[in-house]
Amino acid sequence: MSGEFGEYENAEFWARDGWLPPWMKKIGPDYFREMIPMIGEHWMKRPDWRTHIQTDAGRANLRGQLVTRLSQAADVFVPWLAQALAMDGLRVLEIGCGSGSSTAGLAHAGARVTGVDIKGPSLTMAGKRLSLLGLEARFLEAEHTWLQEQVDASRFAGPYDLIVCYAVMEHLLIPERLNLLALARTIMQRDGALLATFETPNRFAPFDWHSSKVAFMDVLPDALVYRYAKAHSPRADHPARRKVALHPTEEEELYRFGRGVSWHEFDLGFGIANLEIVLDGYSPRSKHQKNYRSDDAYEAALAALFAKLDPPVPRGFCRPSLELLLKYVPRRP
Ligand SMILES: C[S@@+](CC[C@H](N)C(=O)[O-])C[C@H]1O[C@@H](n2cnc3c(N)ncnc32)[C@H](O)[C@@H]1O
């Protein structure tokens, strides 16, 4: 019997015009019935979400939050990771877990995840999502400003085998990125943990697939991005085109929406020569998405230039999305 959301409560509906792994096709109606209002109220944050989800754009948004992000985490990210790590019982610290799609993907594979985020409503959704899927994880809410200064790693007692940053670094201001990597480095040294980044737009990508959908935007300075996006971004929700400002400066508007990351942050955080690439976006199973618009010739040229730097920069930093599993191996000077 279908309830208030009709066919949207049926996993088969979502599988009909978008691939879902077999286990997700078995998700019962309660998951959809309870997650849909939470997504409408806390994630879409629009009073008219009930009518919005009946439009093509609204349905696509809903699909992303209900099933697509979860299926990508469970069926792309996890199998990619599992080539190097045994997932069952893996102790994971996930920074920026959001509403729990990536957390659920990891937990479904048997990982024991501690998810951290600054948004209370997202964490409420994450807790609900996992319990509706019959999964477990621990969630911690951090203050909005926690990465604006150095973080004491004893806050996360661990021990951890893996730190995950899935679609999060691009939303941080530069000092926050560096404080996050410093925290990661301390935990990696303390526990022997690895660090995974995934779905992280590369500043050197030829196309800004994440935020503006315009070529070469991530290498431009903020003031120019703002003006160029205002004139040329097809995205009406881009901060330069939106009518309402959400943050005090243009710079913060751009970073919170998403701004590329490159090897430079990792070099400052670890020293690039101290990083061993365990997996990257060229490893099997990384399945680059069409919208990344990767270009083999461009990446090969970039890789050739990176290889000539001193110290050389690994090829994984040439992908339009920085998908990296990293080990910290401090070398003697
Ligand atoms: C694009 S979402 C990704 C969520 C989740 N990892 C996923 O893939 O579905 C980015 C998340 O990073 C979180 N975030 C932003 N700044 C953060 C910070 N300083 N500390 C922790 N999380 C942060 C946001 O609240 C948001 O939930």
The ligand as an SDF file (V2000), in Angstrom:
LIG
                    3D

 27 29  0  0  0  0  0  0  0  0999 V2000
   28.5760   18.2970   -0.1410 C   0  0  0  0  0  0  0  0  0  0  0  0
   28.3140   17.8510    1.5100 S   0  0  0  0  0  0  0  0  0  0  0  0
   28.9130   16.1790    1.5070 C   0  0  0  0  0  0  0  0  0  0  0  0
   28.2230   15.3390    2.5510 C   0  0  0  0  0  0  0  0  0  0  0  0
   28.5300   13.8560    2.4890 C   0  0  0  0  0  0  0  0  0  0  0  0
   29.9360   13.5820    2.6790 N   0  0  0  0  0  0  0  0  0  0  0  0
   28.0580   13.2640    1.1630 C   0  0  0  0  0  0  0  0  0  0  0  0
   28.9250   12.9600    0.3430 O   0  0  0  0  0  0  0  0  0  0  0  0
   26.8620   13.1340    0.9460 O   0  0  0  0  0  0  0  0  0  0  0  0
   29.5710   18.7470    2.3930 C   0  0  0  0  0  0  0  0  0  0  0  0
   29.4070   18.6420    3.8970 C   0  0  0  0  0  0  0  0  0  0  0  0
   30.5430   19.2420    4.5330 O   0  0  0  0  0  0  0  0  0  0  0  0
   30.0750   19.8590    5.7100 C   0  0  0  0  0  0  0  0  0  0  0  0
   31.0290   20.8560    6.1910 N   0  0  0  0  0  0  0  0  0  0  0  0
   31.2710   22.0900    5.7010 C   0  0  0  0  0  0  0  0  0  0  0  0
   32.1850   22.7080    6.4640 N   0  0  0  0  0  0  0  0  0  0  0  0
   32.5340   21.8460    7.4520 C   0  0  0  0  0  0  0  0  0  0  0  0
   33.4100   21.9050    8.5560 C   0  0  0  0  0  0  0  0  0  0  0  0
   34.1190   23.0070    8.8380 N   0  0  0  0  0  0  0  0  0  0  0  0
   33.5070   20.8380    9.3590 N   0  0  0  0  0  0  0  0  0  0  0  0
   32.7990   19.7070    9.1150 C   0  0  0  0  0  0  0  0  0  0  0  0
   31.9300   19.6040    8.0910 N   0  0  0  0  0  0  0  0  0  0  0  0
   31.7980   20.6580    7.2740 C   0  0  0  0  0  0  0  0  0  0  0  0
   28.7510   20.4720    5.2880 C   0  0  0  0  0  0  0  0  0  0  0  0
   27.9570   20.8020    6.4090 O   0  0  0  0  0  0  0  0  0  0  0  0
   28.1780   19.3650    4.4330 C   0  0  0  0  0  0  0  0  0  0  0  0
   27.4060   18.4860    5.1930 O   0  0  0  0  0  0  0  0  0  0  0  0
  1  2  1  0
  2  3  1  0
  2 10  1  0
  3  4  1  0
  4  5  1  0
  5  6  1  0
  5  7  1  0
  7  8  2  0
  7  9  1  0
 10 11  1  0
 11 12  1  0
 11 26  1  0
 12 13  1  0
 13 14  1  0
 13 24  1  0
 14 15  1  0
 14 23  1  0
 15 16  2  0
 16 17  1  0
 17 18  1  0
 17 23  2  0
 18 19  1  0
 18 20  2  0
 20 21  1  0
 21 22  2  0
 22 23  1  0
 24 25  1  0
 24 26  1  0
 26 27  1  0
M  CHG  2   2   1   9  -1
M  END
$$$$
